[in-house]
Each structure stands twice: as structure tokens, then as C-alpha cells.
Amino acid sequence: MERQELIRAMQQANNGAGLLTIKQIAQFRGEHINTTAKFLKGLEYLPSGKKKLYYVGDVASRIMEKRNIT
């Protein structure tokens, strides 16, 4: 899967959202929230109350980056 396809898939799973919460990302990846939080550590986010909103493009880049390492 290419980065752009991954972005589209994440947006479709979340009603076209360009910013995603850790919970939404965890649901998309099928993993626990704590695992996802560790995976996203160091990525830029926008604070929104108690939530952290991550750019879908940044998340897709991180997924592609980690996929190529392992």
C-alpha cells in the first residue's frame, strides 16, 4: 500500500477527517491505545482539550517509515 492510499483509507475510516485522535488511529491499526501512543511518540500534534490530534499525512508517513524498517 502506498502512502497516499493509506491516507485515503484512514480518512475514509474516519469520515474524511484530516486530523485523527490516538483512539481513531488505534482502531484503524487494530491495536491498543497504549501501543499506538508509543508508536506516535515524537510526532507533531495539535492539542485539543485532553485530546491530541495528529495529521493523517504524518501518521501515514510514520507507518510507511516503520514498515520499511522491519
mmJSON file of the N, C-alpha and C atoms, coordinates in Angstrom:
{"data_MODEL":{"atom_site":{
"group_PDB":["ATOM","ATOM","ATOM","ATOM","ATOM","ATOM","ATOM","ATOM","ATOM","ATOM","ATOM","ATOM","ATOM","ATOM","ATOM","ATOM","ATOM","ATOM","ATOM","ATOM","ATOM","ATOM","ATOM","ATOM","ATOM","ATOM","ATOM","ATOM","ATOM","ATOM","ATOM","ATOM","ATOM","ATOM","ATOM","ATOM","ATOM","ATOM","ATOM","ATOM","ATOM","ATOM","ATOM","ATOM","ATOM","ATOM","ATOM","ATOM","ATOM","ATOM","ATOM","ATOM","ATOM","ATOM","ATOM","ATOM","ATOM","ATOM","ATOM","ATOM","ATOM","ATOM","ATOM","ATOM","ATOM","ATOM","ATOM","ATOM","ATOM","ATOM","ATOM","ATOM","ATOM","ATOM","ATOM","ATOM","ATOM","ATOM","ATOM","ATOM","ATOM","ATOM","ATOM","ATOM","ATOM","ATOM","ATOM","ATOM","ATOM","ATOM","ATOM","ATOM","ATOM","ATOM","ATOM","ATOM","ATOM","ATOM","ATOM","ATOM","ATOM","ATOM","ATOM","ATOM","ATOM","ATOM","ATOM","ATOM","ATOM","ATOM","ATOM","ATOM","ATOM","ATOM","ATOM","ATOM","ATOM","ATOM","ATOM","ATOM","ATOM","ATOM","ATOM","ATOM","ATOM","ATOM","ATOM","ATOM","ATOM","ATOM","ATOM","ATOM","ATOM","ATOM","ATOM","ATOM","ATOM","ATOM","ATOM","ATOM","ATOM","ATOM","ATOM","ATOM","ATOM","ATOM","ATOM","ATOM","ATOM","ATOM","ATOM","ATOM","ATOM","ATOM","ATOM","ATOM","ATOM","ATOM","ATOM","ATOM","ATOM","ATOM","ATOM","ATOM","ATOM","ATOM","ATOM","ATOM","ATOM","ATOM","ATOM","ATOM","ATOM","ATOM","ATOM","ATOM","ATOM","ATOM","ATOM","ATOM","ATOM","ATOM","ATOM","ATOM","ATOM","ATOM","ATOM","ATOM","ATOM","ATOM","ATOM","ATOM","ATOM","ATOM","ATOM","ATOM","ATOM","ATOM","ATOM","ATOM","ATOM","ATOM","ATOM","ATOM","ATOM","ATOM","ATOM","ATOM","ATOM","ATOM"],
"id":[1,2,3,4,5,6,7,8,9,10,11,12,13,14,15,16,17,18,19,20,21,22,23,24,25,26,27,28,29,30,31,32,33,34,35,36,37,38,39,40,41,42,43,44,45,46,47,48,49,50,51,52,53,54,55,56,57,58,59,60,61,62,63,64,65,66,67,68,69,70,71,72,73,74,75,76,77,78,79,80,81,82,83,84,85,86,87,88,89,90,91,92,93,94,95,96,97,98,99,100,101,102,103,104,105,106,107,108,109,110,111,112,113,114,115,116,117,118,119,120,121,122,123,124,125,126,127,128,129,130,131,132,133,134,135,136,137,138,139,140,141,142,143,144,145,146,147,148,149,150,151,152,153,154,155,156,157,158,159,160,161,162,163,164,165,166,167,168,169,170,171,172,173,174,175,176,177,178,179,180,181,182,183,184,185,186,187,188,189,190,191,192,193,194,195,196,197,198,199,200,201,202,203,204,205,206,207,208,209,210],
"type_symbol":["N","C","C","N","C","C","N","C","C","N","C","C","N","C","C","N","C","C","N","C","C","N","C","C","N","C","C","N","C","C","N","C","C","N","C","C","N","C","C","N","C","C","N","C","C","N","C","C","N","C","C","N","C","C","N","C","C","N","C","C","N","C","C","N","C","C","N","C","C","N","C","C","N","C","C","N","C","C","N","C","C","N","C","C","N","C","C","N","C","C","N","C","C","N","C","C","N","C","C","N","C","C","N","C","C","N","C","C","N","C","C","N","C","C","N","C","C","N","C","C","N","C","C","N","C","C","N","C","C","N","C","C","N","C","C","N","C","C","N","C","C","N","C","C","N","C","C","N","C","C","N","C","C","N","C","C","N","C","C","N","C","C","N","C","C","N","C","C","N","C","C","N","C","C","N","C","C","N","C","C","N","C","C","N","C","C","N","C","C","N","C","C","N","C","C","N","C","C","N","C","C","N","C","C","N","C","C","N","C","C"],
"label_atom_id":["N","CA","C","N","CA","C","N","CA","C","N","CA","C","N","CA","C","N","CA","C","N","CA","C","N","CA","C","N","CA","C","N","CA","C","N","CA","C","N","CA","C","N","CA","C","N","CA","C","N","CA","C","N","CA","C","N","CA","C","N","CA","C","N","CA","C","N","CA","C","N","CA","C","N","CA","C","N","CA","C","N","CA","C","N","CA","C","N","CA","C","N","CA","C","N","CA","C","N","CA","C","N","CA","C","N","CA","C","N","CA","C","N","CA","C","N","CA","C","N","CA","C","N","CA","C","N","CA","C","N","CA","C","N","CA","C","N","CA","C","N","CA","C","N","CA","C","N","CA","C","N","CA","C","N","CA","C","N","CA","C","N","CA","C","N","CA","C","N","CA","C","N","CA","C","N","CA","C","N","CA","C","N","CA","C","N","CA","C","N","CA","C","N","CA","C","N","CA","C","N","CA","C","N","CA","C","N","CA","C","N","CA","C","N","CA","C","N","CA","C","N","CA","C","N","CA","C","N","CA","C","N","CA","C","N","CA","C","N","CA","C","N","CA","C"],
"label_alt_id":[null,null,null,null,null,null,null,null,null,null,null,null,null,null,null,null,null,null,null,null,null,null,null,null,null,null,null,null,null,null,null,null,null,null,null,null,null,null,null,null,null,null,null,null,null,null,null,null,null,null,null,null,null,null,null,null,null,null,null,null,null,null,null,null,null,null,null,null,null,null,null,null,null,null,null,null,null,null,null,null,null,null,null,null,null,null,null,null,null,null,null,null,null,null,null,null,null,null,null,null,null,null,null,null,null,null,null,null,null,null,null,null,null,null,null,null,null,null,null,null,null,null,null,null,null,null,null,null,null,null,null,null,null,null,null,null,null,null,null,null,null,null,null,null,null,null,null,null,null,null,null,null,null,null,null,null,null,null,null,null,null,null,null,null,null,null,null,null,null,null,null,null,null,null,null,null,null,null,null,null,null,null,null,null,null,null,null,null,null,null,null,null,null,null,null,null,null,null,null,null,null,null,null,null,null,null,null,null,null,null],
"label_comp_id":["MET","MET","MET","GLU","GLU","GLU","ARG","ARG","ARG","GLN","GLN","GLN","GLU","GLU","GLU","LEU","LEU","LEU","ILE","ILE","ILE","ARG","ARG","ARG","ALA","ALA","ALA","MET","MET","MET","GLN","GLN","GLN","GLN","GLN","GLN","ALA","ALA","ALA","ASN","ASN","ASN","ASN","ASN","ASN","GLY","GLY","GLY","ALA","ALA","ALA","GLY","GLY","GLY","LEU","LEU","LEU","LEU","LEU","LEU","THR","THR","THR","ILE","ILE","ILE","LYS","LYS","LYS","GLN","GLN","GLN","ILE","ILE","ILE","ALA","ALA","ALA","GLN","GLN","GLN","PHE","PHE","PHE","ARG","ARG","ARG","GLY","GLY","GLY","GLU","GLU","GLU","HIS","HIS","HIS","ILE","ILE","ILE","ASN","ASN","ASN","THR","THR","THR","THR","THR","THR","ALA","ALA","ALA","LYS","LYS","LYS","PHE","PHE","PHE","LEU","LEU","LEU","LYS","LYS","LYS","GLY","GLY","GLY","LEU","LEU","LEU","GLU","GLU","GLU","TYR","TYR","TYR","LEU","LEU","LEU","PRO","PRO","PRO","SER","SER","SER","GLY","GLY","GLY","LYS","LYS","LYS","LYS","LYS","LYS","LYS","LYS","LYS","LEU","LEU","LEU","TYR","TYR","TYR","TYR","TYR","TYR","VAL","VAL","VAL","GLY","GLY","GLY","ASP","ASP","ASP","VAL","VAL","VAL","ALA","ALA","ALA","SER","SER","SER","ARG","ARG","ARG","ILE","ILE","ILE","MET","MET","MET","GLU","GLU","GLU","LYS","LYS","LYS","ARG","ARG","ARG","ASN","ASN","ASN","ILE","ILE","ILE","THR","THR","THR"],
"label_asym_id":["A","A","A","A","A","A","A","A","A","A","A","A","A","A","A","A","A","A","A","A","A","A","A","A","A","A","A","A","A","A","A","A","A","A","A","A","A","A","A","A","A","A","A","A","A","A","A","A","A","A","A","A","A","A","A","A","A","A","A","A","A","A","A","A","A","A","A","A","A","A","A","A","A","A","A","A","A","A","A","A","A","A","A","A","A","A","A","A","A","A","A","A","A","A","A","A","A","A","A","A","A","A","A","A","A","A","A","A","A","A","A","A","A","A","A","A","A","A","A","A","A","A","A","A","A","A","A","A","A","A","A","A","A","A","A","A","A","A","A","A","A","A","A","A","A","A","A","A","A","A","A","A","A","A","A","A","A","A","A","A","A","A","A","A","A","A","A","A","A","A","A","A","A","A","A","A","A","A","A","A","A","A","A","A","A","A","A","A","A","A","A","A","A","A","A","A","A","A","A","A","A","A","A","A","A","A","A","A","A","A"],
"label_entity_id":["1","1","1","1","1","1","1","1","1","1","1","1","1","1","1","1","1","1","1","1","1","1","1","1","1","1","1","1","1","1","1","1","1","1","1","1","1","1","1","1","1","1","1","1","1","1","1","1","1","1","1","1","1","1","1","1","1","1","1","1","1","1","1","1","1","1","1","1","1","1","1","1","1","1","1","1","1","1","1","1","1","1","1","1","1","1","1","1","1","1","1","1","1","1","1","1","1","1","1","1","1","1","1","1","1","1","1","1","1","1","1","1","1","1","1","1","1","1","1","1","1","1","1","1","1","1","1","1","1","1","1","1","1","1","1","1","1","1","1","1","1","1","1","1","1","1","1","1","1","1","1","1","1","1","1","1","1","1","1","1","1","1","1","1","1","1","1","1","1","1","1","1","1","1","1","1","1","1","1","1","1","1","1","1","1","1","1","1","1","1","1","1","1","1","1","1","1","1","1","1","1","1","1","1","1","1","1","1","1","1"],
"label_seq_id":[1,1,1,2,2,2,3,3,3,4,4,4,5,5,5,6,6,6,7,7,7,8,8,8,9,9,9,10,10,10,11,11,11,12,12,12,13,13,13,14,14,14,15,15,15,16,16,16,17,17,17,18,18,18,19,19,19,20,20,20,21,21,21,22,22,22,23,23,23,24,24,24,25,25,25,26,26,26,27,27,27,28,28,28,29,29,29,30,30,30,31,31,31,32,32,32,33,33,33,34,34,34,35,35,35,36,36,36,37,37,37,38,38,38,39,39,39,40,40,40,41,41,41,42,42,42,43,43,43,44,44,44,45,45,45,46,46,46,47,47,47,48,48,48,49,49,49,50,50,50,51,51,51,52,52,52,53,53,53,54,54,54,55,55,55,56,56,56,57,57,57,58,58,58,59,59,59,60,60,60,61,61,61,62,62,62,63,63,63,64,64,64,65,65,65,66,66,66,67,67,67,68,68,68,69,69,69,70,70,70],
"pdbx_PDB_ins_code":[null,null,null,null,null,null,null,null,null,null,null,null,null,null,null,null,null,null,null,null,null,null,null,null,null,null,null,null,null,null,null,null,null,null,null,null,null,null,null,null,null,null,null,null,null,null,null,null,null,null,null,null,null,null,null,null,null,null,null,null,null,null,null,null,null,null,null,null,null,null,null,null,null,null,null,null,null,null,null,null,null,null,null,null,null,null,null,null,null,null,null,null,null,null,null,null,null,null,null,null,null,null,null,null,null,null,null,null,null,null,null,null,null,null,null,null,null,null,null,null,null,null,null,null,null,null,null,null,null,null,null,null,null,null,null,null,null,null,null,null,null,null,null,null,null,null,null,null,null,null,null,null,null,null,null,null,null,null,null,null,null,null,null,null,null,null,null,null,null,null,null,null,null,null,null,null,null,null,null,null,null,null,null,null,null,null,null,null,null,null,null,null,null,null,null,null,null,null,null,null,null,null,null,null,null,null,null,null,null,null],
"Cartn_x":[0.847,0.0,0.897,0.599,1.344,0.852,1.661,1.334,-0.01,-0.242,-1.479,-2.696,-2.552,-3.652,-3.94,-2.884,-3.015,-3.745,-3.401,-4.077,-5.562,-5.886,-7.297,-8.052,-7.423,-8.065,-8.336,-7.371,-7.567,-8.663,-8.693,-9.726,-11.104,-11.199,-12.494,-13.0,-12.091,-12.471,-12.911,-12.587,-12.892,-13.645,-14.552,-15.439,-14.695,-13.579,-12.853,-12.009,-11.804,-11.049,-9.581,-9.017,-7.605,-6.759,-7.429,-6.781,-7.419,-6.582,-7.083,-6.599,-7.421,-7.029,-6.278,-5.619,-4.918,-5.911,-7.086,-8.095,-8.491,-8.693,-9.056,-7.928,-6.701,-5.552,-5.421,-5.613,-5.54,-6.615,-7.821,-8.895,-8.561,-8.011,-7.646,-6.572,-5.584,-4.473,-4.801,-5.902,-6.302,-5.398,-4.959,-4.091,-4.559,-3.962,-4.32,-3.852,-4.552,-4.239,-2.818,-2.375,-1.025,0.051,-0.169,0.769,0.832,-0.325,-0.394,0.273,0.084,0.708,2.234,2.776,4.23,4.683,3.877,4.182,4.213,3.355,3.238,4.176,4.89,5.765,6.751,6.84,7.736,7.09,5.884,5.168,4.464,4.431,3.755,2.248,1.623,0.174,-0.385,-1.695,-2.396,-3.148,-2.896,-3.659,-5.091,-6.034,-7.442,-8.105,-8.068,-8.569,-7.663,-8.251,-7.467,-6.938,-7.396,-7.027,-5.823,-5.137,-4.062,-4.525,-4.484,-4.902,-3.666,-3.546,-2.399,-2.814,-1.942,-2.198,-2.143,-3.144,-3.232,-2.013,-1.494,-0.315,0.92,1.08,2.21,2.111,0.893,0.683,0.988,0.528,0.798,2.298,2.997,4.452,5.14,4.705,5.283,5.029,3.824,3.506,4.414,4.576,5.413,6.87,7.315,8.68,8.964,8.064,8.236,8.105,7.251,7.054,8.321,9.035,10.238,11.425,11.387,12.488,12.431,11.207,11.077,11.0],
"Cartn_y":[-1.169,0.0,1.239,2.137,3.388,4.376,5.399,6.4,7.071,7.46,8.157,7.251,5.974,5.023,4.866,4.851,4.737,5.964,7.141,8.372,8.293,7.89,7.781,6.778,5.642,4.606,5.109,5.811,6.35,7.407,8.252,9.287,8.673,7.665,7.013,6.341,5.768,5.104,6.115,7.39,8.425,9.607,9.325,10.336,11.494,11.206,12.231,13.157,12.826,13.697,13.783,14.972,15.186,15.14,15.218,15.126,13.964,13.127,11.945,11.903,11.345,11.136,9.808,9.614,8.339,7.185,7.375,6.316,5.923,6.905,6.618,5.878,6.289,5.644,4.21,4.016,2.671,1.762,2.276,1.485,1.121,2.052,1.791,0.706,0.782,-0.169,-1.468,-1.489,-2.699,-3.025,-1.99,-2.212,-1.399,-1.658,-0.973,0.485,1.346,2.776,3.029,2.295,2.496,2.16,1.11,0.738,1.832,2.373,3.447,4.711,5.017,6.21,6.113,4.935,4.732,4.88,4.363,4.428,5.885,6.73,8.125,9.076,8.564,9.41,10.166,11.481,12.326,12.96,12.534,13.099,14.381,15.376,16.636,16.42,17.149,17.063,18.421,18.547,19.748,19.4,20.105,19.844,20.351,19.541,19.915,19.447,20.281,19.869,18.772,17.629,16.492,15.634,15.885,15.066,15.64,14.752,15.146,14.771,15.73,15.482,15.402,14.298,14.055,14.211,14.81,14.946,13.573,13.278,11.958,11.687,12.701,12.53,12.16,12.769,12.443,11.012,10.609,9.247,8.239,8.525,7.629,7.534,8.648,8.641,7.785,7.895,7.101,5.601,5.264,3.854,3.331,4.107,3.687,3.567,4.496,4.509,3.25,2.929,1.756,0.464,0.463,-0.737,-1.069,-0.052,-0.271,-0.678,-0.363,-0.711,-2.18,-2.674,-4.054,-5.037],
"Cartn_z":[0.0,0.0,0.0,-0.863,-0.95,0.105,0.372,1.393,1.109,-0.143,-0.494,-0.301,-0.621,-0.416,1.077,1.869,3.318,3.885,3.399,3.825,3.503,2.282,1.881,2.747,3.018,3.831,5.245,5.844,7.184,7.189,6.168,6.107,5.897,5.045,4.822,6.09,6.863,8.11,9.17,8.964,9.955,9.353,8.444,7.847,7.194,6.549,5.81,6.657,7.911,8.815,8.417,8.506,8.22,9.481,10.632,11.936,12.69,13.299,13.986,15.429,16.307,17.693,17.804,18.936,19.166,19.105,19.657,19.655,18.236,17.369,15.979,15.256,15.505,14.87,15.376,16.681,17.265,16.669,16.508,15.912,14.471,13.722,12.333,12.246,13.131,13.123,13.83,14.608,15.316,16.491,17.193,18.34,19.538,20.693,21.939,21.885,22.58,22.601,23.109,24.13,24.669,23.637,22.862,21.804,20.744,20.398,19.405,19.928,21.204,21.793,21.705,21.98,21.866,20.421,19.493,18.071,17.578,18.127,17.689,18.437,19.433,20.237,19.345,19.559,18.786,17.566,17.227,16.08,16.512,15.646,15.973,16.067,16.974,17.149,17.548,17.412,17.862,19.137,20.214,21.437,21.278,21.726,21.665,22.957,23.971,25.279,25.817,26.159,26.639,25.494,24.285,23.128,22.393,21.702,20.791,19.389,18.487,17.107,16.218,15.502,14.628,13.17,12.361,10.933,10.28,9.493,8.862,7.97,7.308,6.458,7.253,8.437,9.303,9.826,10.174,10.663,9.559,8.352,7.226,6.957,7.058,6.859,7.914,9.159,10.241,10.005,9.577,9.292,8.181,7.118,5.996,6.444,7.259,7.763,8.597,9.508,10.381,9.58,8.572,7.75,6.984,6.512,5.727,6.583,7.879,8.787,9.162,9.433,9.896,8.771],
"occupancy":[1.0,1.0,1.0,1.0,1.0,1.0,1.0,1.0,1.0,1.0,1.0,1.0,1.0,1.0,1.0,1.0,1.0,1.0,1.0,1.0,1.0,1.0,1.0,1.0,1.0,1.0,1.0,1.0,1.0,1.0,1.0,1.0,1.0,1.0,1.0,1.0,1.0,1.0,1.0,1.0,1.0,1.0,1.0,1.0,1.0,1.0,1.0,1.0,1.0,1.0,1.0,1.0,1.0,1.0,1.0,1.0,1.0,1.0,1.0,1.0,1.0,1.0,1.0,1.0,1.0,1.0,1.0,1.0,1.0,1.0,1.0,1.0,1.0,1.0,1.0,1.0,1.0,1.0,1.0,1.0,1.0,1.0,1.0,1.0,1.0,1.0,1.0,1.0,1.0,1.0,1.0,1.0,1.0,1.0,1.0,1.0,1.0,1.0,1.0,1.0,1.0,1.0,1.0,1.0,1.0,1.0,1.0,1.0,1.0,1.0,1.0,1.0,1.0,1.0,1.0,1.0,1.0,1.0,1.0,1.0,1.0,1.0,1.0,1.0,1.0,1.0,1.0,1.0,1.0,1.0,1.0,1.0,1.0,1.0,1.0,1.0,1.0,1.0,1.0,1.0,1.0,1.0,1.0,1.0,1.0,1.0,1.0,1.0,1.0,1.0,1.0,1.0,1.0,1.0,1.0,1.0,1.0,1.0,1.0,1.0,1.0,1.0,1.0,1.0,1.0,1.0,1.0,1.0,1.0,1.0,1.0,1.0,1.0,1.0,1.0,1.0,1.0,1.0,1.0,1.0,1.0,1.0,1.0,1.0,1.0,1.0,1.0,1.0,1.0,1.0,1.0,1.0,1.0,1.0,1.0,1.0,1.0,1.0,1.0,1.0,1.0,1.0,1.0,1.0,1.0,1.0,1.0,1.0,1.0,1.0],
"B_iso_or_equiv":[0.0,0.0,0.0,0.0,0.0,0.0,0.0,0.0,0.0,0.0,0.0,0.0,0.0,0.0,0.0,0.0,0.0,0.0,0.0,0.0,0.0,0.0,0.0,0.0,0.0,0.0,0.0,0.0,0.0,0.0,0.0,0.0,0.0,0.0,0.0,0.0,0.0,0.0,0.0,0.0,0.0,0.0,0.0,0.0,0.0,0.0,0.0,0.0,0.0,0.0,0.0,0.0,0.0,0.0,0.0,0.0,0.0,0.0,0.0,0.0,0.0,0.0,0.0,0.0,0.0,0.0,0.0,0.0,0.0,0.0,0.0,0.0,0.0,0.0,0.0,0.0,0.0,0.0,0.0,0.0,0.0,0.0,0.0,0.0,0.0,0.0,0.0,0.0,0.0,0.0,0.0,0.0,0.0,0.0,0.0,0.0,0.0,0.0,0.0,0.0,0.0,0.0,0.0,0.0,0.0,0.0,0.0,0.0,0.0,0.0,0.0,0.0,0.0,0.0,0.0,0.0,0.0,0.0,0.0,0.0,0.0,0.0,0.0,0.0,0.0,0.0,0.0,0.0,0.0,0.0,0.0,0.0,0.0,0.0,0.0,0.0,0.0,0.0,0.0,0.0,0.0,0.0,0.0,0.0,0.0,0.0,0.0,0.0,0.0,0.0,0.0,0.0,0.0,0.0,0.0,0.0,0.0,0.0,0.0,0.0,0.0,0.0,0.0,0.0,0.0,0.0,0.0,0.0,0.0,0.0,0.0,0.0,0.0,0.0,0.0,0.0,0.0,0.0,0.0,0.0,0.0,0.0,0.0,0.0,0.0,0.0,0.0,0.0,0.0,0.0,0.0,0.0,0.0,0.0,0.0,0.0,0.0,0.0,0.0,0.0,0.0,0.0,0.0,0.0,0.0,0.0,0.0,0.0,0.0,0.0],
"pdbx_formal_charge":[null,null,null,null,null,null,null,null,null,null,null,null,null,null,null,null,null,null,null,null,null,null,null,null,null,null,null,null,null,null,null,null,null,null,null,null,null,null,null,null,null,null,null,null,null,null,null,null,null,null,null,null,null,null,null,null,null,null,null,null,null,null,null,null,null,null,null,null,null,null,null,null,null,null,null,null,null,null,null,null,null,null,null,null,null,null,null,null,null,null,null,null,null,null,null,null,null,null,null,null,null,null,null,null,null,null,null,null,null,null,null,null,null,null,null,null,null,null,null,null,null,null,null,null,null,null,null,null,null,null,null,null,null,null,null,null,null,null,null,null,null,null,null,null,null,null,null,null,null,null,null,null,null,null,null,null,null,null,null,null,null,null,null,null,null,null,null,null,null,null,null,null,null,null,null,null,null,null,null,null,null,null,null,null,null,null,null,null,null,null,null,null,null,null,null,null,null,null,null,null,null,null,null,null,null,null,null,null,null,null],
"auth_seq_id":[1,1,1,2,2,2,3,3,3,4,4,4,5,5,5,6,6,6,7,7,7,8,8,8,9,9,9,10,10,10,11,11,11,12,12,12,13,13,13,14,14,14,15,15,15,16,16,16,17,17,17,18,18,18,19,19,19,20,20,20,21,21,21,22,22,22,23,23,23,24,24,24,25,25,25,26,26,26,27,27,27,28,28,28,29,29,29,30,30,30,31,31,31,32,32,32,33,33,33,34,34,34,35,35,35,36,36,36,37,37,37,38,38,38,39,39,39,40,40,40,41,41,41,42,42,42,43,43,43,44,44,44,45,45,45,46,46,46,47,47,47,48,48,48,49,49,49,50,50,50,51,51,51,52,52,52,53,53,53,54,54,54,55,55,55,56,56,56,57,57,57,58,58,58,59,59,59,60,60,60,61,61,61,62,62,62,63,63,63,64,64,64,65,65,65,66,66,66,67,67,67,68,68,68,69,69,69,70,70,70],
"auth_comp_id":["MET","MET","MET","GLU","GLU","GLU","ARG","ARG","ARG","GLN","GLN","GLN","GLU","GLU","GLU","LEU","LEU","LEU","ILE","ILE","ILE","ARG","ARG","ARG","ALA","ALA","ALA","MET","MET","MET","GLN","GLN","GLN","GLN","GLN","GLN","ALA","ALA","ALA","ASN","ASN","ASN","ASN","ASN","ASN","GLY","GLY","GLY","ALA","ALA","ALA","GLY","GLY","GLY","LEU","LEU","LEU","LEU","LEU","LEU","THR","THR","THR","ILE","ILE","ILE","LYS","LYS","LYS","GLN","GLN","GLN","ILE","ILE","ILE","ALA","ALA","ALA","GLN","GLN","GLN","PHE","PHE","PHE","ARG","ARG","ARG","GLY","GLY","GLY","GLU","GLU","GLU","HIS","HIS","HIS","ILE","ILE","ILE","ASN","ASN","ASN","THR","THR","THR","THR","THR","THR","ALA","ALA","ALA","LYS","LYS","LYS","PHE","PHE","PHE","LEU","LEU","LEU","LYS","LYS","LYS","GLY","GLY","GLY","LEU","LEU","LEU","GLU","GLU","GLU","TYR","TYR","TYR","LEU","LEU","LEU","PRO","PRO","PRO","SER","SER","SER","GLY","GLY","GLY","LYS","LYS","LYS","LYS","LYS","LYS","LYS","LYS","LYS","LEU","LEU","LEU","TYR","TYR","TYR","TYR","TYR","TYR","VAL","VAL","VAL","GLY","GLY","GLY","ASP","ASP","ASP","VAL","VAL","VAL","ALA","ALA","ALA","SER","SER","SER","ARG","ARG","ARG","ILE","ILE","ILE","MET","MET","MET","GLU","GLU","GLU","LYS","LYS","LYS","ARG","ARG","ARG","ASN","ASN","ASN","ILE","ILE","ILE","THR","THR","THR"],
"auth_asym_id":["A","A","A","A","A","A","A","A","A","A","A","A","A","A","A","A","A","A","A","A","A","A","A","A","A","A","A","A","A","A","A","A","A","A","A","A","A","A","A","A","A","A","A","A","A","A","A","A","A","A","A","A","A","A","A","A","A","A","A","A","A","A","A","A","A","A","A","A","A","A","A","A","A","A","A","A","A","A","A","A","A","A","A","A","A","A","A","A","A","A","A","A","A","A","A","A","A","A","A","A","A","A","A","A","A","A","A","A","A","A","A","A","A","A","A","A","A","A","A","A","A","A","A","A","A","A","A","A","A","A","A","A","A","A","A","A","A","A","A","A","A","A","A","A","A","A","A","A","A","A","A","A","A","A","A","A","A","A","A","A","A","A","A","A","A","A","A","A","A","A","A","A","A","A","A","A","A","A","A","A","A","A","A","A","A","A","A","A","A","A","A","A","A","A","A","A","A","A","A","A","A","A","A","A","A","A","A","A","A","A"],
"auth_atom_id":["N","CA","C","N","CA","C","N","CA","C","N","CA","C","N","CA","C","N","CA","C","N","CA","C","N","CA","C","N","CA","C","N","CA","C","N","CA","C","N","CA","C","N","CA","C","N","CA","C","N","CA","C","N","CA","C","N","CA","C","N","CA","C","N","CA","C","N","CA","C","N","CA","C","N","CA","C","N","CA","C","N","CA","C","N","CA","C","N","CA","C","N","CA","C","N","CA","C","N","CA","C","N","CA","C","N","CA","C","N","CA","C","N","CA","C","N","CA","C","N","CA","C","N","CA","C","N","CA","C","N","CA","C","N","CA","C","N","CA","C","N","CA","C","N","CA","C","N","CA","C","N","CA","C","N","CA","C","N","CA","C","N","CA","C","N","CA","C","N","CA","C","N","CA","C","N","CA","C","N","CA","C","N","CA","C","N","CA","C","N","CA","C","N","CA","C","N","CA","C","N","CA","C","N","CA","C","N","CA","C","N","CA","C","N","CA","C","N","CA","C","N","CA","C","N","CA","C","N","CA","C","N","CA","C","N","CA","C","N","CA","C","N","CA","C"],
"pdbx_PDB_model_num":[1,1,1,1,1,1,1,1,1,1,1,1,1,1,1,1,1,1,1,1,1,1,1,1,1,1,1,1,1,1,1,1,1,1,1,1,1,1,1,1,1,1,1,1,1,1,1,1,1,1,1,1,1,1,1,1,1,1,1,1,1,1,1,1,1,1,1,1,1,1,1,1,1,1,1,1,1,1,1,1,1,1,1,1,1,1,1,1,1,1,1,1,1,1,1,1,1,1,1,1,1,1,1,1,1,1,1,1,1,1,1,1,1,1,1,1,1,1,1,1,1,1,1,1,1,1,1,1,1,1,1,1,1,1,1,1,1,1,1,1,1,1,1,1,1,1,1,1,1,1,1,1,1,1,1,1,1,1,1,1,1,1,1,1,1,1,1,1,1,1,1,1,1,1,1,1,1,1,1,1,1,1,1,1,1,1,1,1,1,1,1,1,1,1,1,1,1,1,1,1,1,1,1,1,1,1,1,1,1,1]
}}}
